[in-house]
């Protein structure tokens, strides 16, 4: 009889755990000023329910409410109001990067998991404080990059780790567009994206973080030895306080990486080139990969399949991590993004001083 009761209890526990995994995550949205917020509000197959939205600008909230169809009854002025009324299990940040630290300070002690839009913070000091809080309170603190979910990047990493092009010797990442003002980006985003405090910089923060994230991932979280950079402001009438063009060189013991971040590209661009000891891979977009494995080998075009669920959507992935049904992706992890912040800090210091910055 005891054995039967034990088996029944075990079955109930398994069913209860599965039911918990299938229950939609109660997700809070912090801020509506980031253009990427449309991705979470417009998600058709979401494994979450939007428990509430924090946005003190009621006119903005009303415009977004009409556009995306959420009720103004779930909009709150403060994080405290959201937490008291709705008790979210997780929150996604779509506010200015500078305020990411405030979200972590508030929600980490309450055991609420957090995903922020790239980059993690405006500087390493902020990032380290956020990481300490996340570790202390046992929460997930993830950083969302569009490029994390590209099937082409995942396929390239697999080929590199199989030795198809040999050890990495050089990588070039070009990321950017014509500029947030020129593109008529989300109007509420423009004031803070070109603010040296709220964004931590200009193009280097907005787009240099992509290549820093990808290179850190491909180098298995090894830091570069040094960082040197050159910043320019080509359009001072639009970006008077920050750079709109940045070139950053990372040096590793046997490799170099060039980050080209710009608000001056003629088109929207997120391309990667990885050169190995014996071959190279070029990634022109999220669905295409060109590989040449040797000097006498032809160029092969590969069109990788999309990453499998839940790794094909940042918010499905976040919910799966919260539920324990998915592991943290290395690209969105704290370990990677603390290194990204060191690289960005060093790039800004190098541009300011004209010196090579050596990382500890």
C-alpha angles and dihedrals in degrees: 000000000000089000092052091049090049092051091048092050091048091051090049090051092051092047091047092051091049091048088052091052091050094049111102113252115247099235127192122205116216111201134349099218097095117087091223091068089089089071093064096037093048098043107131099191100040122164089206142064119226101242094186147325128235111212122141092192100084094185090057091046091051092051091049091045091058092045099047102024103239121143120254086223089079094051116104132185097221141029089239091059091048092050095045093049104035111016096212118206092214139007134210118208123224099162133100112306092241090065095054088092091056090054091052092046090054104038105032094071087051091056092244114149119232139208120186130191114250131315107043095225142339093262144359094263091061092042094053092050090050092049092050091053092048093050093043094053098035099239133140113250109187134177120217120219122176090223093059089076097049113119089208093061093047091050091048092052091051092051092048092050090050088057096246094144100020126239116340113263102167138005131187123196120189115190131164149072140225092295137279093264093046092048092049090236119195099311094228090054098055098073094054100034089064095041114106091215103038094043098025091233139337132270094351091061095039097046111003088071091068096063092039089054095047095045092048088052094048091047091052093247095306112150121232116251093230144003129209126174148176122211129190137182104211094169105043091164088067104026105030097156104037140043119264094192129043136173117189128184120202118195122205127180092268105007146051131213127199120202114198110189120174147167086194104069112125090227139021106279138186108158133152135198121189119187119195135188092270108015147359144237126212121195112194095171145350094279103041136068128178117198134183113181098191146357092270096040122098122240110263123202116215124188104199122206118248118274111272120259130304090022092062095070127043096217097044086049092049091051091048090053090049090051092046095241094113135041122236110272110238092233094058096040127115092238091061096041096049086060090047089056091050089052093049092047090051091048091054092046092049092050090050097047102028089232137121109255117216116208120225 
